[in-house]
Amino acid sequence: MKKLVRLRHHRMLAGVLSGLAAYMNMDATVVRLLFVALLFITGIMPFAILYVLAVFIIPSEENVI
């Protein structure tokens, strides 16, 4: 069973998007591009807040048993 975690490798900031890409079996670059597009389409704040919340909610891979 796969778990959603923040990855330490292939990360740019906190590893949220690379972890999400690994969970969905997608390329991390595609997920990052989609995130940036949605970030600007929605007016930056909604997705920026979601990213910050995800940093605190999604566990880092070294903290998962």
N, C-alpha and C positions, 0 to 999 in steps of 0.2 A: 504494500500500500504506500503510495506516494504522499509525502507531506510537503506543505508549502513552507519553505524556510528562506531566510535571507542568505544568499550565498556569499562566501568570502572571496572566491575566485570569480573572475569576469565581472567584477562590480565596478561601477563608476562612482556612486555616492555611498549608499548604504546597502546595496545588494538586493533591494526590493524587486526591481524590474528583472534582474537576471534570475532571481529565484522564481518569479512568476513565469518567466519564459521557460525555465527548466520544468516547472510543474505542468505547463501546457504543451510541452514538446515543441516549442517554437524557437526561432533564432532570437537571441537577446537584442540584436540590433533592430529587428522588426518591432519588437515590443517597445523599445525605447522610442522609435520613430512614431509609433501610434500614440504613445503617451505624450510626446511633445506636441503632436498635432492636436490631440484632445485638450491639452493644457491651454493652447492658444485659442482654440475654438470656444471653450467654455469661459474664457476670461481669466485664466490663470489661477485664481484663488480656489475654486472647488477641487481641482486635481492636485494643487499644491498642498492643500489641507489633507486630502486623502493620502498623499505620499507620506507626509509627516506622521499621520496616524498609523500607517502601515509599518513604519520604522519601529514604532513602539509595540504594535500588536503582533506582528509576524516574528517568531523567534529566529535567532541567528542559528546557523547550522551547527555550531559547536555546542549550543545549549540543548540540542535535541538528542534524546536517548535513542 
